[in-house]
Amino acid sequence: MSKNPTVERNFQAKLIKELRSKYPEDIIFKNDAIQGIPDILILHGDTWASLECKRSANAPHRPNQDYYVDKMNDMAFSRFIYPENKEEVLRELEQSFEARGNARVSGC
């Protein structure tokens, strides 16, 4: 597969627009290109999530991306997201936000 940064950039832009529509009260950042740090940060109430956009399921990972996605997932929620898994990841994101919201309500 040829490397086409436009495909990833377009996917990322549409995803950010969708996230801002779905979570209008949240703060959603498109991170600058810091090696390994996920592309998108979502501040949701007193929790957060990060997403690393890829143009496809088989797109290569750059150095440190796996490390930071795994580390941030241990802290809150973090995933690689691409067109083939977008709906699944967005479902998991919603479940994560709901679970953390329920934990706040129950005093955990």
N, CA, C and O atoms as a GROMACS GRO file, in nm:
protein
  432
    1MET      N    1   0.085  -0.118   0.000
    1MET     CA    2   0.000   0.000   0.000
    1MET      C    3   0.089   0.123   0.000
    1MET      O    4   0.186   0.131   0.075
    2SER      N    5   0.056   0.218  -0.084
    2SER     CA    6   0.136   0.340  -0.088
    2SER      C    7   0.102   0.429   0.031
    2SER      O    8  -0.010   0.429   0.081
    3LYS      N    9   0.200   0.504   0.073
    3LYS     CA   10   0.179   0.596   0.185
    3LYS      C   11   0.111   0.720   0.132
    3LYS      O   12   0.162   0.787   0.041
    4ASN      N   13  -0.005   0.752   0.187
    4ASN     CA   14  -0.078   0.869   0.144
    4ASN      C   15  -0.124   0.945   0.268
    4ASN      O   16  -0.227   0.912   0.326
    5PRO      N   17  -0.048   1.047   0.308
    5PRO     CA   18  -0.083   1.120   0.430
    5PRO      C   19  -0.218   1.190   0.419
    5PRO      O   20  -0.281   1.218   0.521
    6THR      N   21  -0.264   1.219   0.297
    6THR     CA   22  -0.392   1.286   0.279
    6THR      C   23  -0.506   1.198   0.331
    6THR      O   24  -0.600   1.250   0.390
    7VAL      N   25  -0.499   1.068   0.309
    7VAL     CA   26  -0.603   0.978   0.356
    7VAL      C   27  -0.615   0.984   0.508
    7VAL      O   28  -0.725   0.996   0.561
    8GLU      N   29  -0.502   0.978   0.577
    8GLU     CA   30  -0.503   0.985   0.723
    8GLU      C   31  -0.549   1.123   0.771
    8GLU      O   32  -0.628   1.133   0.865
    9ARG      N   33  -0.502   1.227   0.707
    9ARG     CA   34  -0.539   1.363   0.746
    9ARG      C   35  -0.689   1.386   0.728
    9ARG      O   36  -0.753   1.446   0.814
   10ASN      N   37  -0.746   1.337   0.617
   10ASN     CA   38  -0.890   1.352   0.594
   10ASN      C   39  -0.971   1.270   0.694
   10ASN      O   40  -1.073   1.317   0.745
   11PHE      N   41  -0.926   1.148   0.722
   11PHE     CA   42  -0.994   1.064   0.822
   11PHE      C   43  -0.991   1.133   0.958
   11PHE      O   44  -1.092   1.138   1.028
   12GLN      N   45  -0.876   1.186   0.995
   12GLN     CA   46  -0.860   1.253   1.123
   12GLN      C   47  -0.950   1.377   1.132
   12GLN      O   48  -1.015   1.398   1.235
   13ALA      N   49  -0.956   1.457   1.028
   13ALA     CA   50  -1.039   1.578   1.029
   13ALA      C   51  -1.187   1.543   1.044
   13ALA      O   52  -1.259   1.607   1.120
   14LYS      N   53  -1.232   1.441   0.971
   14LYS     CA   54  -1.373   1.398   0.981
   14LYS      C   55  -1.402   1.341   1.120
   14LYS      O   56  -1.509   1.364   1.175
   15LEU      N   57  -1.307   1.268   1.175
   15LEU     CA   58  -1.324   1.209   1.308
   15LEU      C   59  -1.335   1.319   1.413
   15LEU      O   60  -1.422   1.312   1.500
   16ILE      N   61  -1.249   1.419   1.407
   16ILE     CA   62  -1.255   1.531   1.503
   16ILE      C   63  -1.390   1.601   1.492
   16ILE      O   64  -1.451   1.634   1.594
   17LYS      N   65  -1.436   1.624   1.372
   17LYS     CA   66  -1.567   1.688   1.353
   17LYS      C   67  -1.678   1.603   1.415
   17LYS      O   68  -1.768   1.656   1.480
   18GLU      N   69  -1.673   1.472   1.394
   18GLU     CA   70  -1.772   1.381   1.452
   18GLU      C   71  -1.766   1.381   1.604
   18GLU      O   72  -1.870   1.384   1.671
   19LEU      N   73  -1.646   1.379   1.659
   19LEU     CA   74  -1.630   1.381   1.805
   19LEU      C   75  -1.684   1.512   1.864
   19LEU      O   76  -1.752   1.510   1.966
   20ARG      N   77  -1.655   1.624   1.799
   20ARG     CA   78  -1.704   1.753   1.849
   20ARG      C   79  -1.856   1.761   1.843
   20ARG      O   80  -1.918   1.825   1.927
   21SER      N   81  -1.915   1.696   1.744
   21SER     CA   82  -2.061   1.693   1.735
   21SER      C   83  -2.121   1.603   1.842
   21SER      O   84  -2.222   1.636   1.903
   22LYS      N   85  -2.057   1.489   1.866
   22LYS     CA   86  -2.108   1.393   1.964
   22LYS      C   87  -2.084   1.439   2.107
   22LYS      O   88  -2.166   1.412   2.195
   23TYR      N   89  -1.974   1.508   2.131
   23TYR     CA   90  -1.937   1.554   2.265
   23TYR      C   91  -1.915   1.706   2.264
   23TYR      O   92  -1.802   1.752   2.280
   24PRO      N   93  -2.022   1.784   2.244
   24PRO     CA   94  -2.005   1.930   2.228
   24PRO      C   95  -1.952   2.000   2.352
   24PRO      O   96  -1.896   2.109   2.340
   25GLU      N   97  -1.966   1.943   2.469
   25GLU     CA   98  -1.918   2.005   2.592
   25GLU      C   99  -1.771   1.972   2.620
   25GLU      O  100  -1.709   2.033   2.706
   26ASP      N  101  -1.717   1.875   2.547
   26ASP     CA  102  -1.579   1.832   2.570
   26ASP      C  103  -1.480   1.926   2.502
   26ASP      O  104  -1.515   2.002   2.411
   27ILE      N  105  -1.356   1.918   2.547
   27ILE     CA  106  -1.247   1.988   2.481
   27ILE      C  107  -1.171   1.884   2.402
   27ILE      O  108  -1.123   1.784   2.457
   28ILE      N  109  -1.160   1.906   2.272
   28ILE     CA  110  -1.095   1.809   2.184
   28ILE      C  111  -0.978   1.878   2.115
   28ILE      O  112  -0.995   1.977   2.043
   29PHE      N  113  -0.860   1.824   2.138
   29PHE     CA  114  -0.737   1.878   2.081
   29PHE      C  115  -0.686   1.789   1.970
   29PHE      O  116  -0.693   1.666   1.979
   30LYS      N  117  -0.636   1.851   1.866
   30LYS     CA  118  -0.554   1.780   1.767
   30LYS      C  119  -0.411   1.811   1.808
   30LYS      O  120  -0.366   1.925   1.797
   31ASN      N  121  -0.341   1.710   1.853
   31ASN     CA  122  -0.205   1.730   1.902
   31ASN      C  123  -0.108   1.756   1.788
   31ASN      O  124  -0.124   1.702   1.678
   32ASP      N  125  -0.009   1.838   1.815
   32ASP     CA  126   0.099   1.857   1.720
   32ASP      C  127   0.176   1.727   1.708
   32ASP      O  128   0.163   1.638   1.791
   33ALA      N  129   0.252   1.718   1.605
   33ALA     CA  130   0.327   1.596   1.579
   33ALA      C  131   0.443   1.580   1.678
   33ALA      O  132   0.556   1.616   1.648
   34ILE      N  133   0.413   1.526   1.794
   34ILE     CA  134   0.515   1.491   1.892
   34ILE      C  135   0.532   1.341   1.881
   34ILE      O  136   0.436   1.266   1.900
   35GLN      N  137   0.650   1.297   1.851
   35GLN     CA  138   0.672   1.157   1.818
   35GLN      C  139   0.610   1.062   1.921
   35GLN      O  140   0.647   1.063   2.038
   36GLY      N  141   0.517   0.982   1.874
   36GLY     CA  142   0.457   0.878   1.956
   36GLY      C  143   0.330   0.920   2.028
   36GLY      O  144   0.249   0.833   2.061
   37ILE      N  145   0.309   1.047   2.053
   37ILE     CA  146   0.191   1.093   2.126
   37ILE      C  147   0.070   1.085   2.034
   37ILE      O  148   0.076   1.130   1.919
   38PRO      N  149  -0.041   1.027   2.082
   38PRO     CA  150  -0.161   1.014   1.998
   38PRO      C  151  -0.208   1.148   1.940
   38PRO      O  152  -0.186   1.254   1.999
   39ASP      N  153  -0.273   1.140   1.825
   39ASP     CA  154  -0.315   1.257   1.748
   39ASP      C  155  -0.424   1.340   1.815
   39ASP      O  156  -0.424   1.463   1.803
   40ILE      N  157  -0.516   1.274   1.886
   40ILE     CA  158  -0.632   1.343   1.939
   40ILE      C  159  -0.640   1.321   2.090
   40ILE      O  160  -0.622   1.209   2.138
   41LEU      N  161  -0.668   1.429   2.163
   41LEU     CA  162  -0.691   1.422   2.307
   41LEU      C  163  -0.832   1.475   2.333
   41LEU      O  164  -0.868   1.584   2.286
   42ILE      N  165  -0.911   1.399   2.408
   42ILE     CA  166  -1.048   1.437   2.441
   42ILE      C  167  -1.057   1.453   2.592
   42ILE      O  168  -1.035   1.358   2.666
   43LEU      N  169  -1.088   1.575   2.637
   43LEU     CA  170  -1.109   1.602   2.780
   43LEU      C  171  -1.259   1.596   2.804
   43LEU      O  172  -1.335   1.679   2.754
   44HIS      N  173  -1.301   1.498   2.881
   44HIS     CA  174  -1.443   1.467   2.901
   44HIS      C  175  -1.473   1.470   3.051
   44HIS      O  176  -1.443   1.374   3.122
   45GLY      N  177  -1.531   1.579   3.098
   45GLY     CA  178  -1.557   1.590   3.242
   45GLY      C  179  -1.426   1.579   3.318
   45GLY      O  180  -1.332   1.654   3.292
   46ASP      N  181  -1.420   1.483   3.412
   46ASP     CA  182  -1.294   1.466   3.485
   46ASP      C  183  -1.219   1.342   3.438
   46ASP      O  184  -1.140   1.284   3.513
   47THR      N  185  -1.244   1.301   3.314
   47THR     CA  186  -1.168   1.193   3.253
   47THR      C  187  -1.122   1.238   3.115
   47THR      O  188  -1.151   1.350   3.072
   48TRP      N  189  -1.053   1.152   3.046
   48TRP     CA  190  -0.999   1.187   2.915
   48TRP      C  191  -0.975   1.062   2.833
   48TRP      O  192  -0.982   0.950   2.883
   49ALA      N  193  -0.947   1.083   2.706
   49ALA     CA  194  -0.914   0.974   2.614
   49ALA      C  195  -0.819   1.028   2.508
   49ALA      O  196  -0.814   1.148   2.482
   50SER      N  197  -0.745   0.936   2.448
   50SER     CA  198  -0.660   0.975   2.335
   50SER      C  199  -0.679   0.874   2.222
   50SER      O  200  -0.706   0.756   2.245
   51LEU      N  201  -0.666   0.924   2.100
   51LEU     CA  202  -0.682   0.840   1.982
   51LEU      C  203  -0.567   0.866   1.885
   51LEU      O  204  -0.534   0.981   1.856
   52GLU      N  205  -0.508   0.760   1.836
   52GLU     CA  206  -0.403   0.769   1.735
   52GLU      C  207  -0.464   0.726   1.602
   52GLU      O  208  -0.503   0.610   1.586
   53CYS      N  209  -0.474   0.818   1.508
   53CYS     CA  210  -0.536   0.792   1.379
   53CYS      C  211  -0.438   0.726   1.283
   53CYS      O  212  -0.320   0.762   1.275
   54LYS      N  213  -0.490   0.628   1.212
   54LYS     CA  214  -0.414   0.561   1.106
   54LYS      C  215  -0.502   0.555   0.982
   54LYS      O  216  -0.625   0.552   0.992
   55ARG      N  217  -0.440   0.554   0.867
   55ARG     CA  218  -0.518   0.553   0.742
   55ARG      C  219  -0.584   0.418   0.716
   55ARG      O  220  -0.682   0.411   0.641
   56SER      N  221  -0.530   0.311   0.776
   56SER     CA  222  -0.586   0.177   0.757
   56SER      C  223  -0.537   0.086   0.869
   56SER      O  224  -0.447   0.121   0.944
   57ALA      N  225  -0.598  -0.031   0.877
   57ALA     CA  226  -0.560  -0.129   0.980
   57ALA      C  227  -0.415  -0.174   0.966
   57ALA      O  228  -0.352  -0.207   1.067
   58ASN      N  229  -0.363  -0.175   0.846
   58ASN     CA  230  -0.225  -0.224   0.827
   58ASN      C  231  -0.123  -0.112   0.811
   58ASN      O  232  -0.010  -0.138   0.770
   59ALA      N  233  -0.161   0.011   0.842
   59ALA     CA  234  -0.065   0.123   0.836
   59ALA      C  235   0.041   0.103   0.944
   59ALA      O  236   0.009   0.061   1.056
   60PRO      N  237   0.165   0.132   0.913
   60PRO     CA  238   0.272   0.112   1.012
   60PRO      C  239   0.261   0.208   1.130
   60PRO      O  240   0.208   0.319   1.118
   61HIS      N  241   0.312   0.162   1.242
   61HIS     CA  242   0.318   0.244   1.363
   61HIS      C  243   0.457   0.305   1.370
   61HIS      O  244   0.557   0.238   1.343
   62ARG      N  245   0.463   0.431   1.405
   62ARG     CA  246   0.592   0.498   1.420
   62ARG      C  247   0.650   0.468   1.558
   62ARG      O  248   0.579   0.420   1.647
   63PRO      N  249   0.780   0.496   1.575
   63PRO     CA  250   0.843   0.469   1.706
   63PRO      C  251   0.766   0.533   1.820
   63PRO      O  252   0.720   0.647   1.811
   64ASN      N  253   0.753   0.460   1.925
   64ASN     CA  254   0.690   0.503   2.051
   64ASN      C  255   0.538   0.508   2.049
   64ASN      O  256   0.478   0.525   2.155
   65GLN      N  257   0.472   0.493   1.934
   65GLN     CA  258   0.326   0.502   1.932
   65GLN      C  259   0.261   0.392   2.016
   65GLN      O  260   0.169   0.420   2.093
   66ASP      N  261   0.307   0.270   2.001
   66ASP     CA  262   0.249   0.161   2.081
   66ASP      C  263   0.269   0.186   2.230
   66ASP      O  264   0.179   0.163   2.310
   67TYR      N  265   0.389   0.232   2.266
   67TYR     CA  266   0.420   0.260   2.406
   67TYR      C  267   0.320   0.362   2.464
   67TYR      O  268   0.261   0.338   2.568
   68TYR      N  269   0.303   0.476   2.395
   68TYR     CA  270   0.216   0.582   2.447
   68TYR      C  271   0.069   0.543   2.445
   68TYR      O  272  -0.004   0.576   2.539
   69VAL      N  273   0.023   0.475   2.343
   69VAL     CA  274  -0.116   0.431   2.340
   69VAL      C  275  -0.141   0.334   2.455
   69VAL      O  276  -0.242   0.345   2.525
   70ASP      N  277  -0.050   0.239   2.476
   70ASP     CA  278  -0.066   0.144   2.588
   70ASP      C  279  -0.061   0.215   2.723
   70ASP      O  280  -0.145   0.190   2.810
   71LYS      N  281   0.036   0.304   2.741
   71LYS     CA  282   0.051   0.376   2.868
   71LYS      C  283  -0.072   0.462   2.897
   71LYS      O  284  -0.123   0.462   3.009
   72MET      N  285  -0.119   0.535   2.797
   72MET     CA  286  -0.236   0.620   2.816
   72MET      C  287  -0.363   0.536   2.837
   72MET      O  288  -0.455   0.579   2.907
   73ASN      N  289  -0.368   0.419   2.777
   73ASN     CA  290  -0.483   0.332   2.800
   73ASN      C  291  -0.484   0.280   2.944
   73ASN      O  292  -0.591   0.260   3.001
   74ASP      N  293  -0.367   0.257   3.002
   74ASP     CA  294  -0.360   0.218   3.143
   74ASP      C  295  -0.409   0.330   3.235
   74ASP      O  296  -0.461   0.303   3.343
   75MET      N  297  -0.394   0.455   3.191
   75MET     CA  298  -0.435   0.570   3.270
   75MET      C  299  -0.584   0.602   3.254
   75MET      O  300  -0.651   0.637   3.350
   76ALA      N  301  -0.633   0.591   3.132
   76ALA     CA  302  -0.771   0.630   3.102
   76ALA      C  303  -0.822   0.545   2.986
   76ALA      O  304  -0.865   0.432   3.006
   77PHE      N  305  -0.819   0.599   2.864
   77PHE     CA  306  -0.863   0.528   2.744
   77PHE      C  307  -0.778   0.575   2.628
   77PHE      O  308  -0.762   0.696   2.608
   78SER      N  309  -0.723   0.482   2.552
   78SER     CA  310  -0.644   0.517   2.436
   78SER      C  311  -0.650   0.403   2.336
   78SER      O  312  -0.642   0.286   2.374
   79ARG      N  313  -0.664   0.438   2.208
   79ARG     CA  314  -0.673   0.336   2.103
   79ARG      C  315  -0.611   0.389   1.974
   79ARG      O  316  -0.601   0.510   1.951
   80PHE      N  317  -0.569   0.294   1.890
   80PHE     CA  318  -0.543   0.323   1.750
   80PHE      C  319  -0.680   0.318   1.682
   80PHE      O  320  -0.759   0.228   1.708
   81ILE      N  321  -0.707   0.415   1.596
   81ILE     CA  322  -0.835   0.420   1.527
   81ILE      C  323  -0.810   0.441   1.378
   81ILE      O  324  -0.727   0.522   1.338
   82TYR      N  325  -0.885   0.366   1.296
   82TYR     CA  326  -0.874   0.375   1.151
   82TYR      C  327  -1.011   0.340   1.095
   82TYR      O  328  -1.097   0.290   1.168
   83PRO      N  329  -1.034   0.366   0.968
   83PRO     CA  330  -1.169   0.346   0.914
   83PRO      C  331  -1.230   0.209   0.943
   83PRO      O  332  -1.350   0.199   0.967
   84GLU      N  333  -1.149   0.106   0.941
   84GLU     CA  334  -1.202  -0.030   0.960
   84GLU      C  335  -1.250  -0.058   1.102
   84GLU      O  336  -1.334  -0.146   1.121
   85ASN      N  337  -1.199   0.013   1.204
   85ASN     CA  338  -1.241  -0.014   1.342
   85ASN      C  339  -1.308   0.105   1.408
   85ASN      O  340  -1.335   0.102   1.528
   86LYS      N  341  -1.334   0.210   1.331
   86LYS     CA  342  -1.385   0.335   1.387
   86LYS      C  343  -1.510   0.315   1.473
   86LYS      O  344  -1.515   0.363   1.586
   87GLU      N  345  -1.609   0.247   1.422
   87GLU     CA  346  -1.734   0.231   1.496
   87GLU      C  347  -1.711   0.154   1.626
   87GLU      O  348  -1.769   0.189   1.730
   88GLU      N  349  -1.629   0.052   1.623
   88GLU     CA  350  -1.598  -0.027   1.743
   88GLU      C  351  -1.527   0.060   1.847
   88GLU      O  352  -1.562   0.057   1.965
   89VAL      N  353  -1.428   0.137   1.804
   89VAL     CA  354  -1.353   0.223   1.897
   89VAL      C  355  -1.445   0.330   1.956
   89VAL      O  356  -1.437   0.359   2.075
   90LEU      N  357  -1.529   0.389   1.875
   90LEU     CA  358  -1.620   0.492   1.927
   90LEU      C  359  -1.720   0.433   2.026
   90LEU      O  360  -1.759   0.500   2.122
   91ARG      N  361  -1.763   0.309   2.004
   91ARG     CA  362  -1.849   0.240   2.102
   91ARG      C  363  -1.774   0.219   2.233
   91ARG      O  364  -1.828   0.244   2.341
   92GLU      N  365  -1.649   0.173   2.224
   92GLU     CA  366  -1.566   0.151   2.343
   92GLU      C  367  -1.541   0.283   2.416
   92GLU      O  368  -1.542   0.288   2.539
   93LEU      N  369  -1.520   0.390   2.341
   93LEU     CA  370  -1.498   0.522   2.400
   93LEU      C  371  -1.622   0.564   2.479
   93LEU      O  372  -1.611   0.607   2.593
   94GLU      N  373  -1.738   0.550   2.419
   94GLU     CA  374  -1.864   0.585   2.486
   94GLU      C  375  -1.882   0.502   2.613
   94GLU      O  376  -1.919   0.556   2.717
   95GLN      N  377  -1.855   0.373   2.605
   95GLN     CA  378  -1.866   0.285   2.722
   95GLN      C  379  -1.769   0.327   2.831
   95GLN      O  380  -1.803   0.325   2.949
   96SER      N  381  -1.649   0.366   2.792
   96SER     CA  382  -1.549   0.410   2.890
   96SER      C  383  -1.596   0.538   2.959
   96SER      O  384  -1.588   0.548   3.082
   97PHE      N  385  -1.645   0.634   2.883
   97PHE     CA  386  -1.695   0.757   2.942
   97PHE      C  387  -1.813   0.729   3.034
   97PHE      O  388  -1.822   0.786   3.143
   98GLU      N  389  -1.904   0.642   2.992
   98GLU     CA  390  -2.020   0.609   3.076
   98GLU      C  391  -1.976   0.540   3.204
   98GLU      O  392  -2.026   0.573   3.312
   99ALA      N  393  -1.883   0.446   3.195
   99ALA     CA  394  -1.836   0.373   3.313
   99ALA      C  395  -1.768   0.468   3.412
   99ALA      O  396  -1.789   0.458   3.532
  100ARG      N  397  -1.687   0.558   3.361
  100ARG     CA  398  -1.618   0.653   3.449
  100ARG      C  399  -1.717   0.751   3.510
  100ARG      O  400  -1.700   0.794   3.624
  101GLY      N  401  -1.820   0.788   3.434
  101GLY     CA  402  -1.925   0.875   3.487
  101GLY      C  403  -2.003   0.807   3.597
  101GLY      O  404  -2.036   0.869   3.698
  102ASN      N  405  -2.034   0.678   3.578
  102ASN     CA  406  -2.105   0.602   3.680
  102ASN      C  407  -2.020   0.583   3.805
  102ASN      O  408  -2.072   0.581   3.916
  103ALA      N  409  -1.889   0.569   3.787
  103ALA     CA  410  -1.800   0.554   3.903
  103ALA      C  411  -1.800   0.684   3.984
  103ALA      O  412  -1.795   0.679   4.107
  104ARG      N  413  -1.804   0.800   3.915
  104ARG     CA  414  -1.808   0.929   3.986
  104ARG      C  415  -1.938   0.940   4.065
  104ARG      O  416  -1.939   0.985   4.179
  105VAL      N  417  -2.049   0.900   4.003
  105VAL     CA  418  -2.180   0.911   4.068
  105VAL      C  419  -2.186   0.822   4.192
  105VAL      O  420  -2.244   0.861   4.293
  106SER      N  421  -2.126   0.703   4.183
  106SER     CA  422  -2.133   0.611   4.297
  106SER      C  423  -2.028   0.641   4.403
  106SER      O  424  -2.023   0.574   4.506
  107GLY      N  425  -1.943   0.741   4.379
  107GLY     CA  426  -1.846   0.782   4.480
  107GLY      C  427  -1.715   0.709   4.471
  107GLY      O  428  -1.633   0.719   4.563
  108CYS      N  429  -1.691   0.636   4.364
  108CYS     CA  430  -1.565   0.563   4.350
  108CYS      C  431  -1.455   0.655   4.302
  108CYS      O  432  -1.341   0.611   4.285
   0.00000   0.00000   0.00000
